[in-house]
C-alpha cells in the first residue's frame, strides 16, 4: 500500500538555477550571520575609531583644538564646531572610508575640530555665554594662527551651529570666509518634540538644574531615545539582516560604540540653553546677548550654506532653513537632503550626498 501511495505522488517541480543560487547564497549568509553573531557575543572587540592622524594644537581647561593636516590644496582652512555635551566628536572621524574628516582632508582642506571635552560637576558654572565668548574665541584664534591663513571657514553641526553663529556675529574681527550650518537649529519654534517637551509651561528648567546640578549622561540618553522609541528594535533588525556582511558589522560596532557614549551637560549651560534658545527663542528674534553684544544673524555677510535633513527629528528642516532668510548676503543656499540627523554627517548616505555637496560648495568659495 505504501509503495502504491508513493507511486501516485506527482513529481517535484525542478528548481531553476537562479532559485538554487539564491538558496545557496542565503544559506551561506546564514552561516556568516551565526559566525559573526558568535564573535560579537563570545569575543567582542573594541572598535577602532578616529583613524585620521591629528595633532593637538591648543587646550584650555577641558576643551581641545585638533588639527587634521592635508596637502592644503584648498587655500582656506575649515573650523568645525560640533555640539557641546551629548556625544563624543569621534563620530566625525568614525572609521576609514566612513569619516567626514578623512573626506575633507583628502580633498585638500586643513581641518580643525573643536573638542569641547567631557565636563564634570566642577564645571557646573559653565554657561552657553562662556562657551561662546571665552572658549570658542581662543580655539578659533589658535586655529587661525596654526593655519597661517588670512581667513577661515566655519562649519557648525547640530548645537554647534547656534554656538558658532553666536561667536562669529559677536566677534566681527574674526576673518570669516564662509559659514555652513549643518543640521543646526536656528528658529527654535520649529524644533519638534524637544520643543514641546522643553516648553515653559511643561519643563521647569530652574528646578531641574537646581535639584540635579549636572545633567547626567543617562538622562541625556533617555531624552534622545524617547524621540524614536523603536530605534533599537529597527537597528537590531537591520543588524540581523546584514550580519553576514563584515563591513556592515564593523561599521555597526563603531557607530554603536559612539551611540552609547552619551555625555553630561554642565548645569548652568543646560539652564541657559533651554531657557534662551528653546523656551524664549532669542536667537532668531535677535534678543540674544553674549558678552555684552547682541547676536544679530544679519551680521553674517559672507557666503552661507544651510543643510537640512528631511527625516531629522532633532533639528527639522523648518528650524534650519530660517538662517537663509536672515543673513545679509546674496551668496546663500539652502539644501535639503534625505536622511536623518546623524546620517547627514556619518554613514553611507552622508558620503554620497552630503559630504561632496559641502566640500564642492566650500572649494568654490575658498
C-alpha positions in Angstrom: 0.0 0.0 0.0 2.8 2.4 0.9 4.5 1.7 -2.5 1.3 2.4 -4.3 0.8 5.7 -2.5 4.4 6.6 -3.3 4.0 6.0 -7.0 0.8 8.0 -7.0 2.6 11.2 -5.9 3.4 13.8 -8.6 6.9 14.6 -9.5 8.6 17.5 -7.6 9.0 20.5 -9.9 12.6 21.2 -10.9 14.1 24.3 -9.3 15.5 27.0 -11.6 19.3 27.6 -11.5 18.5 31.2 -10.3 16.5 29.9 -7.3 19.1 27.3 -6.4 21.8 30.1 -6.5 19.7 32.3 -4.2 19.1 29.5 -1.8 22.8 28.7 -1.7 23.6 32.4 -1.2 21.1 32.7 1.7 22.4 29.5 3.3 26.0 30.9 3.1 24.8 34.2 4.6 23.1 32.4 7.5 26.4 30.6 8.3 28.2 34.0 8.2 25.4 35.5 10.4 25.9 32.9 13.1 29.7 33.2 12.8 29.7 37.0 13.3 27.0 36.8 16.0 29.1 34.3 17.9 32.1 36.6 17.6 30.1 39.7 18.8 28.8 37.8 21.9 31.8 35.5 22.8 34.7 37.6 21.6 33.7 41.2 21.4 36.4 43.6 20.2 36.7 47.3 20.9 36.1 49.1 17.7 38.9 51.3 16.5 37.6 54.9 15.9 39.3 58.2 15.0 41.7 56.8 12.4 42.8 60.0 10.8 46.1 61.4 12.0 45.8 64.6 14.1 47.7 67.0 16.3 46.6 68.8 19.4 47.1 72.5 18.8 45.7 74.0 21.9 44.0 73.1 25.2 42.0 75.3 27.6 40.6 73.6 30.7 38.7 70.5 29.3 38.5 71.8 25.7 40.9 70.9 22.9 41.6 72.0 19.3 42.7 69.3 16.9 44.3 69.8 13.6 43.9 67.3 10.8 46.6 68.3 8.2 46.2 67.9 4.5 48.1 68.6 1.3 46.4 72.1 1.6 45.3 72.3 -2.0 42.4 74.4 -0.7 43.6 77.7 0.5 41.0 78.4 3.2 41.1 76.1 6.3 37.9 74.8 8.0 37.0 75.2 11.6 34.4 72.5 12.6 32.2 73.3 15.7 30.1 70.4 17.0 27.7 70.1 19.9 28.9 70.6 23.5 28.0 67.6 25.6 25.5 64.9 24.4 28.1 62.8 22.4 31.8 62.4 21.6 33.2 64.1 18.5 34.8 61.0 17.0 31.6 60.5 15.1 33.1 62.9 12.5 36.1 60.6 12.1 34.4 57.3 12.8 36.3 54.8 10.6 38.3 54.6 7.4 36.1 55.4 4.3 33.4 56.4 6.8 34.9 59.7 8.0 33.9 63.3 7.3 37.3 64.4 8.4 39.1 61.9 6.1 36.9 63.0 3.2 37.7 66.7 3.7 41.4 66.3 4.2 41.7 64.0 1.2 40.3 66.9 -0.9 42.9 69.3 0.5 41.1 71.1 3.3 43.1 71.7 6.5 40.5 70.6 9.1 40.3 72.0 12.7 38.0 70.3 15.1 36.7 71.8 18.3 36.6 69.2 21.0 34.6 70.7 23.9 35.7 67.9 26.3 33.9 66.0 29.0 32.6 68.2 31.7 32.0 67.2 35.3 30.4 68.6 38.5 33.3 71.0 38.9 32.2 72.7 35.6 28.6 73.3 36.5 29.0 77.0 36.4 29.9 77.0 32.7 27.3 78.8 30.6 26.5 79.0 26.9 27.8 82.5 27.1 31.2 81.2 28.5 31.4 78.7 25.6 30.7 81.4 23.0 32.7 84.3 24.4 35.6 82.6 26.2 36.3 79.1 24.9 35.4 79.3 21.2 37.3 82.6 20.5 40.5 81.1 21.9 40.2 78.0 19.9 39.3 79.9 16.7 42.3 82.3 17.1 44.7 79.3 17.7 43.3 77.6 14.6 43.9 80.7 12.5 47.4 81.1 13.9 48.2 77.5 13.2 46.9 77.6 9.7 48.8 80.7 8.7 45.8 81.7 6.6 44.2 85.1 6.5 40.7 83.8 6.6 38.8 80.7 7.8 35.6 79.0 7.1 33.4 77.8 10.0 31.0 74.9 9.9 28.6 74.4 12.8 26.9 71.0 13.2 23.8 70.4 15.4 24.2 72.6 18.6 27.5 73.8 17.1 25.6 75.9 14.6 23.8 78.3 17.0 27.0 78.3 19.2 29.3 79.2 16.2 26.8 81.6 14.8 26.7 83.4 18.1 30.5 83.5 18.1 31.0 84.9 14.6 28.3 87.6 15.0 29.7 88.9 18.2 33.4 88.8 17.1 33.4 90.8 13.8 37.2 90.9 14.0 37.4 87.2 13.2 38.1 86.9 9.4 35.2 84.7 8.4 35.4 83.4 4.8 32.4 81.1 4.6 29.8 79.8 7.1 27.9 76.5 7.0 25.1 75.4 9.2 24.7 71.6 9.0 21.5 70.3 10.8 21.8 73.2 13.3 18.6 74.7 14.8 18.2 78.5 14.3 14.4 79.0 14.8 13.6 77.0 17.9 9.8 77.5 17.3 10.2 74.5 14.9 12.4 72.1 16.7 9.7 69.3 17.0 9.3 67.1 20.1 12.2 68.6 22.0 10.5 72.0 21.7 7.2 70.6 23.1 8.9 68.7 26.0 11.0 71.7 27.0 8.2 74.3 26.6 8.0 76.8 29.5 4.7 75.5 30.8 5.9 71.9 30.7 9.5 71.9 31.8 10.8 73.8 34.8 14.5 74.1 33.9 15.4 76.0 37.0 14.0 73.3 39.3 15.7 70.7 37.2 19.1 72.2 37.4 18.9 73.4 41.0 18.0 69.8 42.0 20.5 67.9 39.9 23.4 70.2 39.3 25.0 68.3 36.4 22.6 66.9 33.9 23.6 63.2 33.9 24.5 61.4 30.7 21.8 58.8 31.3 19.1 61.4 31.3 20.5 62.9 28.1 20.4 59.4 26.6 16.9 58.9 27.7 15.7 62.1 26.1 17.2 61.1 22.7 15.9 57.5 23.0 12.3 58.8 23.6 12.4 60.7 20.3 12.3 57.4 18.5 11.4 54.6 20.9 11.5 51.9 18.3 15.0 52.8 17.1 16.7 50.0 19.0 14.3 47.4 17.5 14.8 48.6 13.9 18.6 48.9 14.5 18.8 45.3 15.7 16.6 44.0 12.8 18.9 45.8 10.3 21.9 44.3 12.0 20.5 40.7 11.7 19.7 41.1 8.0 23.2 42.5 7.4 25.1 40.4 9.9 26.6 38.3 7.1 28.5 41.4 5.8 31.8 42.0 7.7 31.9 45.7 6.5 28.4 46.3 7.8 29.3 44.7 11.2 32.5 46.7 11.6 30.5 49.9 10.8 27.7 48.9 13.2 30.2 48.2 16.0 31.9 51.6 15.6 28.6 53.5 15.4 27.1 51.5 18.3 30.1 52.4 20.5 29.5 56.1 19.8 25.7 55.9 20.2 26.1 54.5 23.7 28.7 57.0 25.0 26.5 60.0 26.0 28.0 62.9 27.8 26.5 65.1 30.6 25.7 68.8 30.5 27.1 71.4 32.9 24.1 72.6 34.9 24.3 76.3 34.0 24.9 75.6 30.4 21.8 73.5 30.2 19.8 76.2 32.1 20.8 78.9 29.6 20.5 76.6 26.6 16.9 75.6 27.4 15.7 79.0 28.6 17.3 81.3 26.0 17.1 79.0 23.0 14.2 76.5 23.4 11.9 78.4 25.6 12.4 82.1 24.6 13.8 81.6 21.0 16.0 84.5 21.4 18.4 83.7 18.6 16.0 84.1 15.7 14.3 87.1 17.4 17.6 89.0 17.7 17.2 89.2 21.5 20.2 87.0 22.5 23.1 88.8 24.1 26.6 87.3 24.5 29.5 89.2 26.2 27.6 92.4 26.1 26.9 92.2 22.3 23.7 91.3 20.6 23.7 88.2 18.5 22.5 89.6 15.2 22.5 87.0 12.4 22.3 89.7 9.9 25.9 90.4 10.7 26.9 87.2 8.8 27.8 88.7 5.4 29.9 86.0 3.9 28.7 83.1 1.7 26.3 80.9 3.7 25.2 77.3 3.2 22.5 75.7 5.3 21.9 71.9 5.1 18.8 70.2 6.5 17.8 66.5 6.6 14.3 65.5 5.6 13.9 62.9 8.4 15.7 64.9 11.1 13.7 64.8 14.3 16.2 66.7 16.4 16.7 69.7 14.1 13.9 69.5 11.5 14.5 71.4 8.2 11.9 74.1 9.3 14.3 75.2 12.1 17.4 75.2 9.9 16.2 77.0 6.8 15.4 80.3 8.5 19.1 81.2 8.7 19.0 81.8 4.9 16.1 84.3 5.3 18.0 86.3 7.9 21.7 86.6 6.9 22.8 89.6 4.9 24.5 88.1 1.9 23.4 87.4 -1.7 25.5 84.2 -1.8 23.4 81.9 0.3 21.9 78.5 -0.4 19.7 76.0 1.4 19.9 72.3 0.6 17.6 69.6 2.0 18.9 66.1 1.8 17.4 62.7 2.5 18.3 61.0 5.8 18.2 61.9 9.5 20.3 64.0 11.9 23.2 61.5 12.3 23.1 60.1 8.7 23.7 63.6 7.4 27.2 63.5 8.9 28.0 59.8 9.2 27.3 56.7 7.1 27.0 55.7 3.5 24.3 58.3 2.7 26.5 61.1 4.0 29.5 60.1 2.0 27.4 60.0 -1.2 25.2 63.1 -0.8 26.1 65.4 2.0 29.9 65.4 2.2 30.5 66.0 -1.6 28.0 68.9 -1.6 29.6 70.6 1.4 33.1 70.1 0.0 32.3 71.4 -3.5 30.4 74.4 -2.2 33.3 75.3 0.1 36.0 74.6 -2.5 34.4 77.0 -5.0 34.5 79.8 -2.4 37.9 79.0 -0.8 
